[in-house]
Amino acid sequence: MTEVLDTEVLGTELQADTTVREAMDLIDRGLGGISDRNIVTSSEVADLLLDVRMVLVRLDHQISSN
C-alpha cells in the first residue's frame, strides 16, 4: 500500500514539476518577445497572463485529483 501511495505522490510531483516548467517557458517566451520593444499592448500582456493561468489551472486540477 505504501508503494502505491509513494508512486502516486511521485507521479503528482513530476506532473507539477513539468507544468511549472511549462508555465516558466511561456513567461520566458513572452518576455523574450517583448523585451526589445518600448511599448507593449495591454492585450499582449493579457494574452500572456491568460496562457500562464491556463497552465496553472491545469496543475491545480492535477494536484487536486491526486
Secondary structure, 3 states (H helix, E strand, C coil): CHHHHHHHHHHHHHHHHHHHHHHHHHHHHHHHHHCCCCCCCHHHHHHHHHHHHHHHHHHHHHHHHC
